[in-house]
Amino acid sequence: MGRKKVEMKRIEDKSSRYATFSKRRSGLMKKARELSILCDVEVSLVIFSSRGKLYEFSSTDCVRPEDFWSSCLFSPSPFS
């Protein structure tokens, strides 16, 4: 038996919405960490909650996410 597909619509109940956000945020950060380990890539993740709280993840300990984004935005594209 598989999981039931979740309908993509806003969760109206505030406490349910926050609980879902917390669970999914944790899952997303776990996936980002796994991706960085498995593929040997740098990953930076920035999330703002509806309450305005900042959550961040960076696979490189010595790099702040702000610095990571700046270096990506202002460096020449490796795909050009």
C-alpha positions in Angstrom: 0.0 0.0 0.0 1.3 3.4 -1.0 0.7 6.8 0.7 -2.3 8.8 -0.1 -1.7 11.8 -2.4 -1.9 15.1 -0.6 -4.1 17.7 -2.2 -2.1 20.9 -2.7 -4.2 23.6 -1.1 -3.6 26.0 1.8 -4.2 24.4 5.2 -6.8 26.7 6.9 -6.3 25.5 10.5 -3.4 27.6 11.9 -2.0 24.9 14.3 -2.2 22.2 11.6 -0.5 24.5 9.1 2.4 25.2 11.5 2.8 21.5 12.4 2.9 20.6 8.7 5.4 23.4 8.1 7.7 22.1 10.9 7.6 18.5 9.7 8.1 19.4 6.0 10.9 21.9 6.9 12.7 19.2 8.8 12.3 16.8 5.9 13.5 19.3 3.4 16.6 20.1 5.4 17.3 16.3 5.8 17.1 15.9 2.0 19.4 18.9 1.4 22.0 17.3 3.8 21.6 13.9 2.1 22.1 15.5 -1.4 25.2 17.3 -0.3 26.7 14.1 1.1 25.7 11.7 -1.7 26.6 14.0 -4.6 29.5 15.9 -3.0 27.9 19.2 -3.8 27.4 22.4 -1.8 23.8 23.1 -0.8 22.4 26.2 0.8 18.7 26.4 1.9 16.9 29.5 3.2 13.3 29.2 4.4 11.1 32.0 5.9 8.1 30.9 7.8 4.7 32.8 7.6 5.7 34.3 11.0 8.8 35.8 9.4 11.3 33.4 11.2 14.4 32.5 9.2 15.6 28.9 8.9 18.8 28.1 7.1 21.0 25.2 6.1 24.4 25.2 4.5 26.4 22.1 3.7 29.6 23.9 4.2 30.2 24.7 7.9 32.5 27.7 7.3 30.2 29.5 4.8 27.2 31.5 5.9 24.2 31.1 3.5 24.3 34.8 2.7 27.9 34.5 1.6 27.2 31.3 -0.4 24.4 33.1 -2.3 26.5 36.1 -3.0 29.3 34.0 -4.4 26.9 32.2 -6.7 25.1 35.3 -7.9 28.2 37.3 -8.7 30.5 34.6 -10.1 30.6 33.7 -13.8 28.3 30.9 -14.7 30.0 27.5 -15.1 27.5 26.7 -17.9 28.3 29.6 -20.2 
